[in-house]
Amino acid sequence: MGDFLVVGAGVAGAAAGYFLSAFGDVTLLEMESAPGYHSTGRSAALFSEYYGNPTVRALTAASRAFLTAPPPGFADGPLLSPRGVLTLCPAGAEDDFAAMLADGLSAPVPVREIDVAEVTEYCPIVRTGRYIRAMVKPGAMDIDVDLLHQGFLRGVRARGGTVVTGARVRELSRDGGRWRAATDAGVFTAPVVVDAAGAWADEVAALAGVRPLGLTPLRRTAFLADPPDGTDAARWPMVTDVADTFYLKPESGRLLVSPSDATPVPPCDARPDDLDVARAVERVQEATTLRIRSVRHAWAGLRTAALDDTPVIGEAPDVPGFVWLAGLSGYGVQTSAAVGRIAAAAATRTPPADAGVDPAALSPARFQEARPVR
């Protein structure tokens, strides 16, 4: 018996568990053999206060202090390191570029437009003739995702909490003010359940008799390729275009490449699609002088979106003790500190500290009727 059950031990669930462990006994229930298998472990690992809608950007900004200076003992190295993003504008995308530039000027570290002739000073392989404008987002940072994730998990355990793997929830019912979760690893009970199950969050809600939100899992493909021979790309920024048709980013001596796809799929162990890999190769070779002779390693991850592409965090209407932490849509790593605090506040019905956003903007009540499904 415990105080809180968190379904899902990816970075969002781990963060919620970390902050909840200050209030009571926490059990994280992870269906896979290791936490973070589907999304957290396949992240592009970028912290960007320029990315997402205003609510998402506020959550990211509210997470910066924690990621910059985590509590003593949380991590044995820095969680953030310099990277930056170079965003390119092809002809015909001037309106999108202007809107992005205007939004970026209000960021804590404002964007800066540069002359197209300067682009190769940031990344020498860009075909400058293809682009008419460019901007730099200097405040974007690399995130050490594993260090962050393990810090949250270690903090849960240090405070007496438990992380249970191989614990897919099969039944979830409420009796006498406590939830009973029957899992592949046994039965667990607590007064409060936090649904941080990612692509499976709607399925977990349905088990509990809570109206699903209509979340959509989206597949994103990525692979590693070699930089040009004799080139040290470690200091290059991430490179993308204003239409988000591709990105490339230095990663462990190679380049991480993606077509920025977002293909709706059922909850699954996502696999890369050969056509998406081919699209990424084509787009990058059109945008740069890079010749991708071989794909070193390809993978795909899931990013699960709500209808308005804004996270859903809060207690389900008329279903006491069921708290949503879902629909993070690829923003989960960079917003983890803020969303973890907000989820913990919702689970304990206390005001969130330093949330950076009105919790009402995240509430599940914006999607569902205030009644459970029977």
C-alpha positions, 0 to 999 in steps of 0.5 A: 500500500502506498500514497501514489501510483504513477503509471508510466516511468518515462521522464514525465512519470519519473518527474511526477514521482520525484516531486510527489515523493516529498508528499508520501510513498510513490510507486512507479509502474512501468510496463516495459523492462526498462523505463523510458523505452518508447519516447524518453529514450528516443528523444532529440534531446533539445531544450528550446524555449522557442518551440511549441505554443505559448503554454508549452514555451512557458512550461519550458521556461519554468523548467530552465532553473531546475535543469540549469541548477538541479538539487545537490546530488541529482546528477553528476554532470550538467544537464544542459550544454550549448547547442543553438538552432539555425532556422532557414527560410526558403522562398514562399515561407516568408510569412511563417518566418516572420511569425517565428521571428516575432515569437522568438524575440520574446524568448528569454534569449531572443532569436537573432536574424542573420544575413544568409551569407553568414549561414555557413559560418554556423554550418558550412554544409548549408546550400545558402542559395536555397534560402532567402532568410535565416535566424539563430536561436542561441538559447537552445541547449542540448539536454542529457536526457538519460542523466535527467531521467535517471536523476528523477528515478534515483530521487524517487528511490532515495525518498523511499519510492519504488520503480516496478518494471514489467508492470503493465496495468491490466485492471484499474478500479476504485473501492473505498477511496483507493485505486487497485491496479492489477498489473503483470507484476502484482497488485498495487493500491493507493488513493491517487493514480497519475496517468503518465502512460504516454501513448497508452494514457487513454487506454489506462483511463478507460480501464479506470472508467475515465473518459479518454481524451482522444490522444494521438500517438505520432511516429517520428523517425530519426537516424545517424549519418556520418558528417563529411570526411575530415569534418568536426561537426560537434560545434554546429547548431541544430539545422532546420527549416521554418516549415520543419521539413527536416532537422540535423543535429550533431550527436556523438560524433555523427549527425542525427537526421530526421524528416520531422515526420508526425505520422498517426499510429496506434500505441506501439513499439514504433519502428522507422519507415523506410520511406520516411528515412528516404525522405529525410535523406532527400531533404537533407541532401537538397538543403546541404552539400552532405552526401549520405552514403549510408544510414548508420542506425535508424529508429522511431519514437512516439510523441503523443498529442492532445487535440490542441497540442498542449499537455493535459495535466490535472485531476479528471472531472468527477473522478477523484484521485485520477490525475492526467499527465499526458499529451506532452507531444514531444515536449516532455523532456524539456518541460519535465521539471514544470509538468512534474511539479504541476502533476504533483500539485494536482495529485495533492490538491496543493498550489503548484510552485513556480509552475509558469502557467495557469493550471486551468490551461492544462486541465482535462476539463477543456476536453471532456464532460465532467462525468466518467464513462461507464 
